[in-house]
Amino acid sequence: MKINPKRRKIAYFSMEIGLNEKMHTYSGGLGILAGDTLKSAADLEIPMVAVTLLNRYGYFKQELTHDGQQIEHPDPWPVEEFLTKEDVKVSVRIEGRSVRVTAWRYDVVGVTGYVVPVYFLDTYLEENSEYDRKLTDYLYGGDQKYRLCQEVVLGIGGVRILRALGYDEIETFHMNEGHSALLTFELIDEELRKTSSSMILESHLKAVREKCVFTTHTPVPAGHDKFPLELVRKVIGPRDELFSLPQVVYDNTLNMTYLALNMSRYINGVAKKHGEVSKLMFAGYDISSITNGVHAQTWVSEPFQELFDKYIPMWRTDNFSLRYALSIPNEEIWNAHMKCKKTLLEYVKTQTGVEMNEEVLTIGFARRATAYKRADLLLYNLERLKEISSKDGKIQVIYAGKAHPKDEGGKQLIKKIFTAIQELKSHVPMVYLPNYDMKVAKMMVSGVDIWLNTPQPPLEASGTSGMKASLNGVPNFSVLDGWWIEGCIEGITGWAIGDFSENASSEQHAKSLYEKLEKTIIPLYYQHRDQFIQMMKYAIAINGSFFNTHRMVQEYVINAYFHKES
Ligand SMILES: *Cc1c(COP(=O)(O)O)cnc(C)c1O
């Protein structure tokens, strides 16, 4: 499809965008949400264009040794196979050097053929210095300076690339997390040029604010970039008229979240609860919430795609119609599920050598390995877990997840799980799949029987893997945090671990987890299979029909993109 840049009104900026498993341009939830958003925007023919970094060597490829030590490898991907090089170059200033930036294009094609182009920024150009060539190599790699340089390329370079390509009618710049907030600097400079002014006035800032929308994604402090003013001056240059603005620099620090908050007309968190938590974190800002979703067509497994095509033919264009999953015969739901389960267990065997039994209740847990996600909560009391599995009904567990290379606590968690795998061996079969990515995720969320999540509230902003599970008829078993507060109907769409209290201890959560597993979930699975399958259908009909990016993008359209307060 030929694109007319003048008709694109929304520019979506994200440090990572995950579109498929072969393009290693994402690390996890944030990037996959970005990719799913663009796919739905294309399906719904939203006039959008997107900008991100090329991330030529990916995030990292995870190898796990026999005792669970994580080894990180570069994770390159064949750029030319997927992207088309655009004939465009712009410059950004970094440490006084003029760094050239080019772009590669990927077309996200929607169900009707409508295209949302994604521009991947690339600094690997002969005319750049060796350091600058590597700026678009690694996602979340390097030190603080490397990160800030990347953000200059993304924010400032991104706006310049769009302009050079003819996108000059953009009404809304959507910052998916604060990494791209430097785009506001470029928009301020555009206002200065437009008004032939050398002084930044409130009217300039207001004009920029009218153009920007910001989505914050985490209440965890490490998720909010902060740069000391000294470093910012060194990298961006002596822009003191900018750095003296209280909206930009506070306490000698450039905080990308505050910059985005100050420069946006609309701000949102990614679930109802997260919106509330963000309001407390950032007092004085008007923060709304739009609950995340996932792209249904991407995350529904083949067997369920066939089933939906047969019973709900319009589900791909109209995700709301998944509501009618209630009318699919139980037997066909179960057969589709067993196909997914077999595929997963075969994969488990090839990866780990462990042969799991397809008749056994299988629990899935896959997250970024980091302390607050508490991958070890299920393992709180190994004796108790052994007892449940031997007396009440057998269970087996499949884990996966990467730890950020600098997250020592996360790496320890993986090791701890490997130790438990050995201890539980003959009682509760357990495996840890290496290199959790979109491919592994798709197999896991459809192939297990229940999807477990155990974050420490209120730190899980939304979470999306549980939504993927719902779409495949896999009920969630989860702590009430993030999206699950909205998605949980006890005994219908899944089960809650603990109650709403935020200061429940891990011990209390573990106790609740074991009790529900023992008294509710295991008996239901083994003795009341029809009721279990009924819950699978509710997961699709109630949660799958709502927690998708078609609904989410429509909410952005209604509340953020085309709605202006003034
Ligand atoms: C969906 C997904 C995530 C995010 O899931 P959470 O529930 O937020 O942990 C992370 N990584 C991969 C590979 C995914 O597919």
Ligand as a Chemical Component Dictionary entry (heavy atoms), coordinates in Angstrom:
data_LIG
# 
_chem_comp.id                   LIG 
_chem_comp.type                 NON-POLYMER 
_chem_comp.pdbx_formal_charge   0 
_chem_comp.three_letter_code    LIG 
# 
loop_
_chem_comp_atom.comp_id 
_chem_comp_atom.atom_id 
_chem_comp_atom.alt_atom_id 
_chem_comp_atom.type_symbol 
_chem_comp_atom.charge 
_chem_comp_atom.model_Cartn_x 
_chem_comp_atom.model_Cartn_y 
_chem_comp_atom.model_Cartn_z 
_chem_comp_atom.pdbx_ordinal 
LIG C1 C1 C 0 3.644 -11.207 26.869 1  
LIG C2 C2 C 0 5.101 -11.302 27.100 2  
LIG C3 C3 C 0 5.700 -10.616 28.159 3  
LIG C4 C4 C 0 4.913 -9.784  29.132 4  
LIG O1 O1 O 0 4.150 -10.578 29.983 5  
LIG P1 P1 P 0 3.939 -10.216 31.516 6  
LIG O2 O2 O 0 2.675 -10.838 31.885 7  
LIG O3 O3 O 0 3.880 -8.729  31.603 8  
LIG O4 O4 O 0 5.105 -10.778 32.237 9  
LIG C5 C5 C 0 7.071 -10.731 28.336 10 
LIG N1 N1 N 0 7.823 -11.469 27.511 11 
LIG C6 C6 C 0 7.289 -12.152 26.487 12 
LIG C7 C7 C 0 8.184 -12.948 25.600 13 
LIG C8 C8 C 0 5.913 -12.093 26.241 14 
LIG O5 O5 O 0 5.389 -12.755 25.202 15 
# 
loop_
_chem_comp_bond.comp_id 
_chem_comp_bond.atom_id_1 
_chem_comp_bond.atom_id_2 
_chem_comp_bond.value_order 
_chem_comp_bond.pdbx_ordinal 
LIG C1 C2 SING 1  
LIG C2 C3 SING 2  
LIG C2 C8 DOUB 3  
LIG C3 C4 SING 4  
LIG C3 C5 DOUB 5  
LIG C4 O1 SING 6  
LIG O1 P1 SING 7  
LIG P1 O2 DOUB 8  
LIG P1 O3 SING 9  
LIG P1 O4 SING 10 
LIG C5 N1 SING 11 
LIG N1 C6 DOUB 12 
LIG C6 C7 SING 13 
LIG C6 C8 SING 14 
LIG C8 O5 SING 15 
# 
